[in-house]
Amino acid sequence: MTAGILSTDEGVASSAGGASSLRVAVLDRDSGFIQVLSKRMDRLGWEHRVLASPVPADAIASMRLSALVVDLAVLGPQAWEWLERLCGALPELGIVVCTGPSTVAQRVRGLRLGADDWITKPCHPEEVIARVQGLVRRRRRASARTESKPVSAGEVQIRSDRFQAFVAGRSLELTRREFELIELLAGGEGRVLEREEIYSRLWGYAMVRGDRSVDVFVRKLRQKLEKASPDWRYIHTHFGIGYRFAAERADEATQDVVASDAKQETSGKAGELHPGDRDARDQGELDGAQHEYELSAGAA
């Protein structure tokens, strides 16, 4: 009924919490697709198993899977019943349906029965890998938020379990991306986070040169924090590096900024912008605003 573990790199697969520690089962009969997908999972160090036919929920539970990739065409007429029964018995299991052309009604039905994602064949195996990684990442974040304790700094309290931040008991009106940003910065515990790191952890891929998305969202978040808590400064800029989150009294933060500006002036009026610098700054702000507009739907 099942094939054994095809390949396992114990040294890589056992790394705690990383994407390399995933354990995936694939219910499919497309030998070419399985072969290519298996090679990709081998390179990632994932443990993976091929299922030739549907198996009971208790058997799947014993595999302790991170995710299940299933082609509903393999299941035949019993597909919907099996999917519903499996999702009901194992709500913590991530399920990605990867099957042939389907109608909107079929996709909606599958997702409502409990599938987490739906991919239409033919598709690139790399997309399947990315969907599985995204699914596991979202579930781990949700689990971490449920277990995490509130983070307090100054007048701000960050509640990951509620996906909200509060000032003096009043909820800040943050978009999803803004909350993810404050959660990430506060989790740094006073450490300076580089812009590239912030971008890769929030958007999931490397930052393109010249992209100002991080600066745009930091500015918006900072404005909301300072409006709700004017006596405190929370997000501190480290020019050329990134940002640091720490609650400091507004007067103390202002003194630090003045001292920094004075130091720059004595080293050659670094605070002044030459015409070329102004153009670069203005263009950067325009690029950031354009990117913010493009991302507004996803960030909201």
C-alpha positions as CSV (number, residue, x, y, z in Angstrom):
1,M,0.0,0.0,0.0
2,T,2.8,2.4,0.8
3,A,6.4,2.7,-0.3
4,G,9.0,3.2,2.4
5,I,10.9,6.4,3.1
6,L,12.6,7.1,-0.2
7,S,15.5,9.2,1.1
8,T,16.5,10.7,4.4
9,D,19.4,12.8,5.4
10,E,19.4,12.4,9.1
11,G,21.8,15.2,9.8
12,V,19.7,17.7,7.9
13,A,16.2,16.4,8.5
14,S,16.6,16.5,12.3
15,S,17.4,20.3,12.4
16,A,14.9,21.7,14.8
17,G,12.2,23.9,13.4
18,G,13.8,24.5,10.0
19,A,12.2,23.8,6.6
20,S,14.7,20.9,6.1
21,S,13.0,18.9,8.9
22,L,9.8,18.4,7.0
23,R,8.2,15.1,6.5
24,V,5.8,14.8,3.5
25,A,3.7,12.1,2.0
26,V,2.6,12.2,-1.6
27,L,-0.5,10.4,-2.8
28,D,-0.1,10.3,-6.5
29,R,0.4,7.8,-9.4
30,D,2.1,10.1,-11.9
31,S,5.5,8.5,-12.0
32,G,7.2,11.4,-13.8
33,F,5.9,14.0,-11.4
34,I,6.7,11.9,-8.4
35,Q,10.3,11.3,-9.6
36,V,11.0,15.0,-10.2
37,L,9.3,16.0,-6.9
38,S,11.2,13.3,-5.0
39,K,14.6,14.5,-6.3
40,R,13.8,18.1,-5.2
41,M,12.8,16.9,-1.7
42,D,15.9,14.8,-1.5
43,R,18.0,17.9,-2.1
44,L,16.2,19.7,0.6
45,G,16.8,16.8,3.1
46,W,13.1,16.2,3.5
47,E,11.7,12.8,4.5
48,H,9.1,11.8,2.0
49,R,6.8,8.8,1.3
50,V,4.8,7.9,-1.7
51,L,1.3,6.5,-1.1
52,A,-0.1,4.4,-3.9
53,S,-3.7,4.4,-2.6
54,P,-5.7,6.1,0.1
55,V,-4.9,5.0,3.7
56,P,-6.9,5.3,6.9
57,A,-6.5,8.4,9.0
58,D,-4.9,6.6,11.9
59,A,-2.2,5.2,9.5
60,I,-1.5,8.8,8.3
61,A,-1.4,10.0,11.9
62,S,1.3,7.5,12.7
63,M,3.5,8.9,10.0
64,R,3.7,12.3,11.9
65,L,3.6,14.2,8.6
66,S,4.2,17.9,8.2
67,A,2.1,17.9,5.1
68,L,0.2,15.7,2.6
69,V,0.2,16.3,-1.1
70,V,-2.7,14.5,-2.7
71,D,-4.1,14.0,-6.3
72,L,-7.8,13.6,-5.8
73,A,-8.0,11.7,-9.2
74,V,-6.3,8.8,-7.5
75,L,-9.2,8.4,-5.1
76,G,-11.9,8.1,-7.6
77,P,-15.6,8.4,-6.5
78,Q,-14.6,8.3,-2.8
79,A,-12.3,11.4,-3.0
80,W,-14.7,13.8,-1.3
81,E,-15.7,11.4,1.5
82,W,-12.1,10.4,2.1
83,L,-10.9,14.1,2.2
84,E,-13.6,15.1,4.6
85,R,-13.0,12.2,6.9
86,L,-9.2,12.8,6.9
87,C,-9.5,16.6,7.6
88,G,-12.0,15.9,10.4
89,A,-9.8,13.3,12.0
90,L,-6.5,15.2,11.6
91,P,-7.2,19.0,11.6
92,E,-3.6,19.7,12.4
93,L,-2.4,18.1,9.2
94,G,-1.6,20.4,6.3
95,I,-3.1,19.2,3.1
96,V,-2.2,20.4,-0.4
97,V,-4.5,19.1,-3.2
98,C,-2.5,18.8,-6.4
99,T,-4.8,17.5,-9.1
100,G,-5.9,17.9,-12.7
101,P,-8.2,20.6,-14.1
102,S,-11.2,21.3,-11.9
103,T,-14.2,23.6,-11.7
104,V,-14.6,26.5,-9.2
105,A,-17.2,24.5,-7.4
106,Q,-14.8,21.6,-6.9
107,R,-12.0,23.7,-5.7
108,V,-14.3,25.5,-3.2
109,R,-15.7,22.2,-2.0
110,G,-12.2,20.8,-1.4
111,L,-11.1,23.9,0.5
112,R,-14.2,24.0,2.6
113,L,-13.8,20.3,3.5
114,G,-10.4,21.2,5.0
115,A,-7.8,21.3,2.3
116,D,-5.3,24.1,2.9
117,D,-4.2,24.7,-0.7
118,W,-5.1,23.7,-4.2
119,I,-2.8,23.4,-7.2
120,T,-3.9,22.5,-10.7
121,K,-1.9,20.1,-12.8
122,P,0.2,20.4,-14.9
123,C,2.3,22.4,-12.5
124,H,6.0,22.8,-11.8
125,P,7.3,20.7,-8.8
126,E,9.0,23.8,-7.5
127,E,5.6,25.4,-7.0
128,V,4.5,22.3,-5.0
129,I,7.6,22.7,-2.8
130,A,6.9,26.4,-2.2
131,R,3.2,25.8,-1.4
132,V,4.2,23.1,1.2
133,Q,6.8,25.4,2.7
134,G,4.3,28.3,2.9
135,L,1.6,26.0,4.5
136,V,4.0,24.7,7.2
137,R,5.3,28.2,7.8
138,R,1.8,29.6,8.4
139,R,0.9,26.7,10.7
140,R,4.1,27.2,12.8
141,R,3.5,30.9,13.1
142,A,-0.1,30.3,14.3
143,S,1.1,27.7,16.8
144,A,3.8,30.0,18.1
145,R,1.4,32.9,18.4
146,T,-1.1,30.7,20.4
147,E,1.7,29.7,22.8
148,S,3.4,33.1,23.1
149,K,3.1,35.5,26.0
150,P,2.2,39.2,25.6
151,V,5.2,41.5,24.9
152,S,5.2,44.8,26.8
153,A,7.4,47.9,26.0
154,G,6.6,51.3,27.2
155,E,2.9,51.8,26.8
156,V,2.6,49.1,24.1
157,Q,1.5,45.6,24.6
158,I,1.8,43.1,21.7
159,R,-0.5,40.1,21.7
160,S,0.5,37.6,19.1
161,D,-2.3,35.3,20.0
162,R,-4.8,38.0,19.1
163,F,-2.8,39.4,16.2
164,Q,-3.1,42.9,17.8
165,A,-1.1,45.6,19.6
166,F,-2.5,47.8,22.3
167,V,-1.6,51.1,23.8
168,A,-3.2,51.7,27.3
169,G,-5.7,49.0,26.5
170,R,-6.8,50.5,23.2
171,S,-6.1,48.5,20.0
172,L,-3.9,50.0,17.4
173,E,-5.4,49.9,13.9
174,L,-2.6,48.0,12.3
175,T,-2.7,46.1,9.0
176,R,-1.6,42.5,8.9
177,R,1.8,43.5,7.5
178,E,2.3,46.3,10.1
179,F,1.5,43.8,12.9
180,E,4.0,41.3,11.5
181,L,6.5,44.1,11.4
182,I,6.1,45.2,15.0
183,E,6.0,41.6,16.1
184,L,9.3,40.9,14.3
185,L,11.0,44.1,15.6
186,A,9.9,43.5,19.2
187,G,11.0,39.9,19.0
188,G,14.5,41.1,18.3
189,E,14.7,42.2,21.9
190,G,16.7,45.4,21.3
191,R,18.8,43.9,18.5
192,V,19.2,45.9,15.2
193,L,17.6,44.0,12.4
194,E,18.9,44.7,9.0
195,R,16.5,45.8,6.3
196,E,17.3,42.8,4.1
197,E,16.5,40.4,7.1
198,I,13.2,42.2,7.8
199,Y,12.2,42.0,4.1
200,S,13.1,38.3,3.7
201,R,11.3,37.3,6.9
202,L,8.1,39.3,6.1
203,W,7.9,38.9,2.4
204,G,9.5,35.5,2.1
205,Y,12.1,36.2,-0.5
206,A,15.3,38.3,-1.0
207,M,14.9,42.1,-1.2
208,V,15.5,43.6,-4.7
209,R,18.1,46.4,-4.8
210,G,16.4,49.8,-4.3
211,D,13.2,48.4,-2.9
212,R,11.9,50.7,-0.1
213,S,9.0,48.6,1.1
214,V,10.6,48.1,4.6
215,D,11.2,51.8,5.0
216,V,7.6,52.6,3.9
217,F,6.0,50.2,6.4
218,V,8.3,51.2,9.2
219,R,7.4,54.9,8.7
220,K,3.7,54.1,8.7
221,L,4.0,51.9,11.8
222,R,6.2,54.5,13.6
223,Q,3.6,57.3,12.9
224,K,0.8,55.1,14.4
225,L,2.8,54.3,17.5
226,E,3.9,57.9,18.1
227,K,0.3,59.2,17.6
228,A,-1.1,56.7,20.1
229,S,1.8,57.0,22.5
230,P,3.4,60.4,22.0
231,D,5.6,60.3,25.1
232,W,7.6,57.3,23.9
233,R,9.7,56.3,20.9
234,Y,9.7,52.7,19.9
235,I,11.4,52.2,16.5
236,H,14.9,53.5,16.1
237,T,16.7,53.9,12.8
238,H,20.3,52.8,12.4
239,F,21.2,54.5,9.1
240,G,22.6,52.2,6.5
241,I,21.8,49.1,8.6
242,G,18.2,48.7,9.7
243,Y,15.9,49.2,12.7
244,R,15.8,48.5,16.4
245,F,12.8,48.2,18.7
246,A,13.1,49.6,22.2
247,A,10.8,51.7,24.3
248,E,12.6,55.0,25.2
249,R,11.2,58.3,26.5
250,A,10.6,60.8,23.8
251,D,12.9,63.4,25.4
252,E,15.8,60.9,25.7
253,A,15.4,59.7,22.2
254,T,15.4,63.3,20.9
255,Q,18.7,64.0,22.8
256,D,20.2,60.9,21.1
257,V,19.2,62.1,17.7
258,V,20.6,65.6,18.3
259,A,23.9,64.2,19.5
260,S,24.0,62.0,16.4
261,D,23.3,64.9,14.1
262,A,26.0,67.0,15.8
263,K,28.5,64.2,15.3
264,Q,27.7,64.0,11.6
265,E,28.1,67.7,11.1
266,T,31.5,67.7,12.7
267,S,32.6,64.9,10.3
268,G,31.8,66.9,7.2
269,K,28.1,68.0,7.4
270,A,27.0,64.5,6.7
271,G,23.4,65.6,7.4
272,E,23.3,67.7,4.3
273,L,22.2,66.2,1.0
274,H,23.9,67.1,-2.3
275,P,21.6,67.5,-5.3
276,G,22.3,64.0,-6.5
277,D,21.5,62.7,-3.0
278,R,18.2,64.6,-2.9
279,D,17.3,63.1,-6.3
280,A,18.1,59.6,-5.0
281,R,16.1,60.2,-1.9
282,D,13.1,61.6,-3.7
283,Q,13.2,58.7,-6.2
284,G,13.5,56.2,-3.4
285,E,10.4,57.7,-1.7
286,L,8.5,57.6,-5.0
287,D,9.5,54.0,-5.5
288,G,8.5,53.1,-2.0
289,A,5.1,54.8,-2.4
290,Q,4.5,52.9,-5.6
291,H,5.5,49.6,-4.0
292,E,3.3,50.4,-1.0
293,Y,0.4,51.0,-3.3
294,E,1.0,47.7,-5.1
295,L,1.3,45.8,-1.8
296,S,-1.6,47.6,0.0
297,A,-4.2,44.9,-0.9
298,G,-2.0,42.1,0.4
299,A,-0.9,44.0,3.4
300,A,-4.5,44.9,4.4
